[in-house]
Amino acid sequence: MRKGDPTKIRKDFISDYDGLAGQWWDPRGSLAPLGWIARARADFVPTAGNEGARLLDIACGGGLFGPYAVSKGYRAVGLDMSELSLREALRHGFSEVVQADMADLPFDDASFDVVTAGQCLEHVPDPFAVVAEACRVLRPGGTLVVDTIADTAMARFVSITLAENLPIPGRPPRGTHDHRLFVNRERLVRVAREHGVELGLIGLHPRLREMARYAAGRLDAVRMVRTRSTSVLYLGRGTKT
């Protein structure tokens, strides 16, 4: 957890994933929980309605969502700041990758049938600019799916105090999360609504029994459970009008 002047929040955090690019598909590496969340996110993406349907995965990293996008019939386009991660994404279902700023998407309006943004909004200074851009490139009738971390004391405790310090597999490196960047739920919904998407929110958390078995080395992945509480990890899904 970083302390000090909030004006010094880093703006290049996502590029740090270059240093972790070799761990994207390691079931016991630092990025393993992102794979569990990607699997849960896929449940909120509809099956493609036509052969040419396109899905944009913002902050695609090493392509964890690629297999799910392809299985649902989409041509998957990935965007990320990490060049090494994008190379990995091309090996896992993405037909195209773009290195660009997620708050300034290099795509035309209404370019995609689905836009996903998973576990990235809590790493940038202006997550609401990212949401506005995601809505802009989404076609009317298209689906937006985002998931992130709430700006609550509980989320700070779970995502930083516990997750970054417990000596178990899948632990993110210390300093991965900055609580000042955690995302206000009400504002997220409001910004999406202003750009034509009414988001419904649900919470997610790992199955506790499976988490214990994973920590003991008896499982390679943990399933996520839906919950009414959105006070830690939450997901929003909506359709553009």
Summary of the structure (lengths in Angstrom):
residues: 241
radius of gyration: 16.7
end to end distance: 38.9
largest distance: 50.5
contacts: 811
relative contact order: 0.16
helix: 34%
strand: 23%
